[in-house]
Amino acid sequence: MRFEIVLAPTAVRELRALPAYERAQVRDALERHLRHEPRRVSRSRIRRLRGMAQPQFRLRVADIRIFYDVTETEVEVLAIVSKSQADSWLRERGKTLEEGRAGQG
């Protein structure tokens, strides 16, 4: 199955801010890893984020981390950040499962 890849507005800005070489690497990785099997976890490349309602997954591309969610037909890229910014981004913008459940009542 072919997934549509949708970048959030902040992810578009973050992608544009990368140097051309890294931007090309990220685009290639999005197409190669997320277009057909975005849920296929691997030891080093794709990881399901435990305890997180959003984002659900992380894709590693060199020193870049791509956080994304997957629906039935789409991959929504939420953020494209450097490795050094990844933990702070998750703390600030990520939603834990408990936070996700609190809004469902």
N, CA, C and O atoms as a DFTB+ gen file, in Angstrom:
420 C
 N C O
     1  1       0.838      -1.178       0.000
     2  2       0.000       0.000       0.000
     3  2       0.886       1.246       0.000
     4  3       1.911       1.298       0.680
     5  1       0.482       2.215      -0.752
     6  2       1.235       3.462      -0.871
     7  2       0.617       4.531       0.040
     8  3      -0.565       4.852      -0.089
     9  1       1.408       5.070       0.944
    10  2       0.947       6.092       1.874
    11  2       1.248       7.479       1.311
    12  3       2.271       7.692       0.661
    13  1       0.350       8.406       1.571
    14  2       0.608       9.798       1.221
    15  2       1.416      10.406       2.367
    16  3       1.086      10.211       3.537
    17  1       2.457      11.130       2.034
    18  2       3.297      11.776       3.045
    19  2       2.909      13.246       3.112
    20  3       3.006      13.972       2.123
    21  1       2.466      13.678       4.293
    22  2       2.019      15.049       4.511
    23  2       2.922      15.682       5.563
    24  3       3.098      15.134       6.652
    25  1       3.485      16.823       5.237
    26  2       4.337      17.530       6.192
    27  2       3.545      18.638       6.874
    28  3       2.882      19.434       6.210
    29  1       3.617      18.686       8.195
    30  2       3.012      19.780       8.948
    31  2       3.748      21.072       8.584
    32  3       4.914      21.022       8.192
    33  1       3.087      22.224       8.708
    34  2       3.746      23.492       8.355
    35  2       5.083      23.707       9.060
    36  3       6.021      24.225       8.452
    37  1       5.185      23.321      10.322
    38  2       6.467      23.484      11.024
    39  2       7.526      22.553      10.449
    40  3       8.698      22.920      10.377
    41  1       7.124      21.352      10.038
    42  2       8.070      20.414       9.434
    43  2       8.575      20.939       8.095
    44  3       9.737      20.734       7.743
    45  1       7.708      21.615       7.352
    46  2       8.127      22.221       6.078
    47  2       9.202      23.276       6.343
    48  3      10.219      23.322       5.651
    49  1       8.971      24.119       7.345
    50  2       9.960      25.158       7.690
    51  2      11.276      24.541       8.149
    52  3      12.354      25.006       7.780
    53  1      11.176      23.489       8.958
    54  2      12.382      22.826       9.450
    55  2      13.155      22.165       8.312
    56  3      14.386      22.183       8.306
    57  1      12.444      21.585       7.356
    58  2      13.093      20.964       6.193
    59  2      13.807      22.014       5.354
    60  3      14.940      21.803       4.920
    61  1      13.154      23.130       5.127
    62  2      13.755      24.213       4.328
    63  2      14.984      24.812       5.005
    64  3      15.879      25.318       4.327
    65  1      15.036      24.760       6.324
    66  2      16.158      25.342       7.063
    67  2      17.406      24.461       7.023
    68  3      18.500      24.922       7.349
    69  1      17.249      23.212       6.629
    70  2      18.398      22.311       6.576
    71  2      19.307      22.654       5.404
    72  3      18.843      23.183       4.394
    73  1      20.587      22.360       5.527
    74  2      21.486      22.498       4.377
    75  2      21.026      21.557       3.254
    76  3      20.388      20.538       3.520
    77  1      21.343      21.892       2.031
    78  2      20.859      21.157       0.863
    79  2      21.166      19.660       0.945
    80  3      20.308      18.841       0.617
    81  1      22.361      19.295       1.372
    82  2      22.730      17.887       1.438
    83  2      21.831      17.132       2.425
    84  3      21.347      16.046       2.106
    85  1      21.603      17.690       3.609
    86  2      20.746      17.045       4.598
    87  2      19.303      17.025       4.137
    88  3      18.587      16.054       4.382
    89  1      18.867      18.081       3.477
    90  2      17.506      18.143       2.940
    91  2      17.280      17.004       1.946
    92  3      16.229      16.363       1.961
    93  1      18.261      16.755       1.088
    94  2      18.165      15.663       0.117
    95  2      18.122      14.312       0.825
    96  3      17.362      13.428       0.428
    97  1      18.931      14.146       1.870
    98  2      18.918      12.895       2.640
    99  2      17.546      12.650       3.271
   100  3      17.032      11.532       3.249
   101  1      16.966      13.705       3.830
   102  2      15.664      13.575       4.485
   103  2      14.597      13.219       3.457
   104  3      13.792      12.319       3.692
   105  1      14.579      13.907       2.329
   106  2      13.587      13.602       1.290
   107  2      13.708      12.156       0.822
   108  3      12.704      11.464       0.653
   109  1      14.938      11.707       0.616
   110  2      15.174      10.329       0.184
   111  2      14.675       9.341       1.237
   112  3      14.037       8.345       0.896
   113  1      14.956       9.607       2.499
   114  2      14.527       8.721       3.579
   115  2      13.008       8.695       3.714
   116  3      12.429       7.635       3.952
   117  1      12.358       9.843       3.568
   118  2      10.898       9.885       3.629
   119  2      10.307       8.975       2.556
   120  3       9.402       8.184       2.821
   121  1      10.827       9.100       1.364
   122  2      10.324       8.293       0.247
   123  2      10.663       6.810       0.443
   124  3       9.803       5.951       0.247
   125  1      11.868       6.513       0.814
   126  2      12.326       5.129       0.924
   127  2      11.674       4.385       2.088
   128  3      11.269       3.233       1.933
   129  1      11.567       5.027       3.248
   130  2      11.125       4.315       4.444
   131  2       9.664       4.528       4.807
   132  3       9.054       3.658       5.428
   133  1       9.091       5.666       4.432
   134  2       7.738       5.957       4.891
   135  2       6.660       5.803       3.826
   136  3       5.479       5.710       4.161
   137  1       7.031       5.774       2.579
   138  2       6.031       5.706       1.507
   139  2       5.239       4.398       1.531
   140  3       4.029       4.409       1.303
   141  1       5.906       3.271       1.803
   142  2       5.230       1.978       1.710
   143  2       5.106       1.223       3.031
   144  3       4.129       0.501       3.228
   145  1       6.063       1.370       3.934
   146  2       6.017       0.642       5.206
   147  2       6.402       1.545       6.383
   148  3       7.434       1.317       7.014
   149  1       5.603       2.551       6.685
   150  2       5.992       3.487       7.756
   151  2       5.946       2.888       9.154
   152  3       6.542       3.442      10.078
   153  1       5.254       1.772       9.328
   154  2       5.160       1.142      10.654
   155  2       6.207       0.053      10.870
   156  3       6.269      -0.531      11.952
   157  1       7.011      -0.222       9.881
   158  2       8.005      -1.294       9.982
   159  2       9.209      -0.817      10.793
   160  3      10.067      -0.093      10.288
   161  1       9.254      -1.228      12.036
   162  2      10.343      -0.794      12.912
   163  2      11.612      -1.561      12.591
   164  3      11.565      -2.700      12.126
   165  1      12.736      -0.929      12.844
   166  2      14.030      -1.557      12.638
   167  2      14.915      -1.215      13.838
   168  3      14.567      -0.367      14.659
   169  1      16.034      -1.871      13.921
   170  2      16.908      -1.646      15.073
   171  2      17.409      -0.217      15.167
   172  3      17.495       0.342      16.261
   173  1      17.736       0.372      14.039
   174  2      18.361       1.687      14.112
   175  2      17.597       2.781      13.372
   176  3      17.771       3.956      13.695
   177  1      16.780       2.453      12.419
   178  2      16.173       3.477      11.572
   179  2      14.816       3.967      12.097
   180  3      14.666       5.147      12.413
   181  1      13.837       3.074      12.190
   182  2      12.488       3.458      12.619
   183  2      12.211       2.857      13.987
   184  3      12.475       1.683      14.243
   185  1      11.673       3.695      14.849
   186  2      11.367       3.245      16.200
   187  2       9.969       3.700      16.592
   188  3       9.611       4.861      16.397
   189  1       9.184       2.789      17.142
   190  2       7.875       3.151      17.701
   191  2       8.144       3.774      19.065
   192  3       8.904       3.224      19.861
   193  1       7.532       4.907      19.333
   194  2       7.783       5.619      20.585
   195  2       6.827       5.105      21.661
   196  3       5.619       5.327      21.579
   197  1       7.355       4.437      22.642
   198  2       6.556       3.871      23.712
   199  2       6.012       4.957      24.620
   200  3       6.696       5.932      24.933
   201  1       4.777       4.771      25.032
   202  2       4.157       5.701      25.965
   203  2       3.732       7.015      25.332
   204  3       3.310       7.933      26.035
   205  1       3.838       7.116      24.005
   206  2       3.494       8.364      23.322
   207  2       2.224       8.179      22.489
   208  3       2.099       7.208      21.743
   209  1       1.289       9.114      22.624
   210  2       0.110       9.136      21.760
   211  2       0.449       9.881      20.473
   212  3      -0.055       9.551      19.400
   213  1       1.302      10.882      20.596
   214  2       1.748      11.656      19.437
   215  2       3.097      12.250      19.748
   216  3       3.226      12.902      20.784
   217  1       4.088      12.077      18.945
   218  2       4.137      11.283      17.725
   219  2       4.222       9.793      18.030
   220  3       4.626       9.385      19.119
   221  1       3.833       8.995      17.048
   222  2       3.847       7.550      17.223
   223  2       5.209       6.934      16.890
   224  3       5.603       5.932      17.486
   225  1       5.929       7.541      15.929
   226  2       7.170       6.958      15.432
   227  2       8.266       8.003      15.285
   228  3       8.011       9.206      15.228
   229  1       9.516       7.493      15.223
   230  2      10.675       8.323      14.954
   231  2      11.515       7.654      13.874
   232  3      11.807       6.461      13.954
   233  1      11.899       8.421      12.872
   234  2      12.791       7.954      11.815
   235  2      14.123       8.667      11.989
   236  3      14.172       9.889      12.121
   237  1      15.203       7.890      11.987
   238  2      16.542       8.454      12.131
   239  2      17.200       8.544      10.767
   240  3      17.250       7.567      10.020
   241  1      17.705       9.735      10.452
   242  2      18.450       9.968       9.218
   243  2      19.714      10.716       9.615
   244  3      19.679      11.930       9.817
   245  1      20.829      10.002       9.728
   246  2      22.096      10.593      10.195
   247  2      21.848      11.274      11.545
   248  3      21.426      10.609      12.491
   249  1      22.100      12.584      11.656
   250  2      21.873      13.304      12.912
   251  2      20.532      14.024      12.943
   252  3      20.328      14.927      13.754
   253  1      19.628      13.631      12.071
   254  2      18.291      14.231      11.998
   255  2      17.281      13.209      12.519
   256  3      17.391      12.013      12.252
   257  1      16.301      13.704      13.263
   258  2      15.213      12.857      13.755
   259  2      13.905      13.387      13.173
   260  3      13.619      14.583      13.228
   261  1      13.123      12.472      12.617
   262  2      11.838      12.825      12.004
   263  2      10.760      12.151      12.833
   264  3      10.729      10.925      12.944
   265  1       9.880      12.948      13.412
   266  2       8.785      12.431      14.222
   267  2       7.520      12.450      13.381
   268  3       7.221      13.436      12.708
   269  1       6.771      11.331      13.428
   270  2       5.592      11.244      12.569
   271  2       4.522      10.334      13.152
   272  3       4.782       9.511      14.029
   273  1       3.301      10.511      12.633
   274  2       2.150       9.678      12.964
   275  2       1.687       8.983      11.698
   276  3       1.925       9.467      10.591
   277  1       1.026       7.846      11.865
   278  2       0.531       7.075      10.719
   279  2      -0.967       6.834      10.895
   280  3      -1.415       6.408      11.959
   281  1      -1.738       7.112       9.838
   282  2      -3.153       6.753       9.792
   283  2      -3.294       5.630       8.763
   284  3      -2.295       5.051       8.337
   285  1      -4.506       5.329       8.371
   286  2      -4.731       4.260       7.398
   287  2      -4.113       4.561       6.033
   288  3      -3.665       3.644       5.344
   289  1      -4.085       5.841       5.635
   290  2      -3.619       6.188       4.287
   291  2      -2.515       7.231       4.260
   292  3      -1.937       7.493       3.205
   293  1      -2.212       7.832       5.410
   294  2      -1.267       8.955       5.440
   295  2      -0.178       8.772       6.486
   296  3      -0.347       8.099       7.503
   297  1       0.942       9.404       6.184
   298  2       2.013       9.585       7.152
   299  2       2.101      11.093       7.362
   300  3       2.398      11.834       6.425
   301  1       1.844      11.548       8.588
   302  2       1.934      12.975       8.884
   303  2       3.247      13.240       9.607
   304  3       3.446      12.805      10.741
   305  1       4.137      13.958       8.933
   306  2       5.424      14.325       9.510
   307  2       5.199      15.550      10.388
   308  3       4.792      16.604       9.900
   309  1       5.463      15.410      11.673
   310  2       5.217      16.477      12.633
   311  2       6.425      17.371      12.841
   312  3       6.284      18.578      13.038
   313  1       7.625      16.777      12.797
   314  2       8.833      17.559      13.064
   315  2      10.043      16.910      12.414
   316  3      10.122      15.690      12.273
   317  1      10.979      17.761      12.024
   318  2      12.274      17.343      11.503
   319  2      13.303      18.130      12.304
   320  3      13.513      19.318      12.059
   321  1      13.943      17.465      13.264
   322  2      14.840      18.171      14.181
   323  2      16.177      17.451      14.281
   324  3      16.296      16.280      13.921
   325  1      17.174      18.164      14.772
   326  2      18.484      17.552      14.967
   327  2      18.427      16.615      16.168
   328  3      17.533      16.719      17.008
   329  1      19.374      15.714      16.239
   330  2      19.452      14.765      17.347
   331  2      19.505      15.493      18.682
   332  3      18.872      15.066      19.648
   333  1      20.249      16.581      18.744
   334  2      20.393      17.326      19.996
   335  2      19.090      17.993      20.434
   336  3      18.903      18.254      21.623
   337  1      18.189      18.272      19.494
   338  2      16.912      18.920      19.818
   339  2      15.782      17.926      20.036
   340  3      14.705      18.317      20.487
   341  1      15.996      16.659      19.729
   342  2      14.918      15.671      19.729
   343  2      14.263      15.503      21.100
   344  3      13.036      15.524      21.196
   345  1      15.048      15.338      22.149
   346  2      14.470      15.146      23.485
   347  2      13.665      16.351      23.942
   348  3      12.577      16.196      24.495
   349  1      14.187      17.545      23.719
   350  2      13.449      18.733      24.143
   351  2      12.165      18.900      23.317
   352  3      11.142      19.335      23.845
   353  1      12.217      18.557      22.028
   354  2      11.009      18.648      21.195
   355  2       9.944      17.690      21.721
   356  3       8.774      18.060      21.820
   357  1      10.336      16.471      22.056
   358  2       9.371      15.496      22.584
   359  2       8.766      15.956      23.905
   360  3       7.565      15.799      24.126
   361  1       9.592      16.525      24.787
   362  2       9.075      17.021      26.066
   363  2       8.087      18.168      25.871
   364  3       7.069      18.238      26.560
   365  1       8.386      19.065      24.936
   366  2       7.546      20.245      24.726
   367  2       6.293      19.958      23.907
   368  3       5.217      20.462      24.227
   369  1       6.422      19.158      22.861
   370  2       5.320      19.010      21.910
   371  2       4.695      17.629      21.875
   372  3       3.568      17.473      21.406
   373  1       5.406      16.628      22.362
   374  2       4.866      15.273      22.344
   375  2       3.742      15.122      23.347
   376  3       3.688      15.830      24.353
   377  1       2.842      14.187      23.061
   378  2       1.725      13.905      23.966
   379  2       1.843      12.467      24.434
   380  3       1.907      11.539      23.628
   381  1       1.869      12.296      25.749
   382  2       1.941      10.946      26.286
   383  2       0.567      10.286      26.167
   384  3      -0.431      10.956      25.903
   385  1       0.526       8.976      26.363
   386  2      -0.747       8.265      26.277
   387  2      -1.737       8.801      27.315
   388  3      -2.931       8.896      27.032
   389  1      -1.259       9.150      28.504
   390  2      -2.156       9.672      29.542
   391  2      -2.784      10.997      29.110
   392  3      -3.971      11.223      29.343
   393  1      -1.995      11.873      28.481
   394  2      -2.514      13.143      27.996
   395  2      -3.516      12.917      26.872
   396  3      -4.526      13.615      26.794
   397  1      -3.247      11.955      26.008
   398  2      -4.145      11.645      24.903
   399  2      -5.483      11.112      25.394
   400  3      -6.527      11.436      24.828
   401  1      -5.458      10.301      26.440
   402  2      -6.693       9.736      26.995
   403  2      -7.515      10.775      27.742
   404  3      -8.743      10.690      27.760
   405  1      -6.860      11.751      28.356
   406  2      -7.559      12.771      29.139
   407  2      -8.518      13.568      28.275
   408  3      -9.561      13.997      28.768
   409  1      -8.203      13.783      27.004
   410  2      -9.065      14.540      26.116
   411  2     -10.176      13.734      25.504
   412  3     -10.985      14.287      24.759
   413  1     -10.256      12.407      25.793
   414  2     -11.269      11.561      25.172
   415  2     -12.507      11.378      26.032
   416  3     -13.421      10.665      25.617
   417  1     -12.582      11.987      27.213
   418  2     -13.683      11.736      28.137
   419  2     -14.877      12.454      27.808
   420  3     -15.882      12.333      28.508
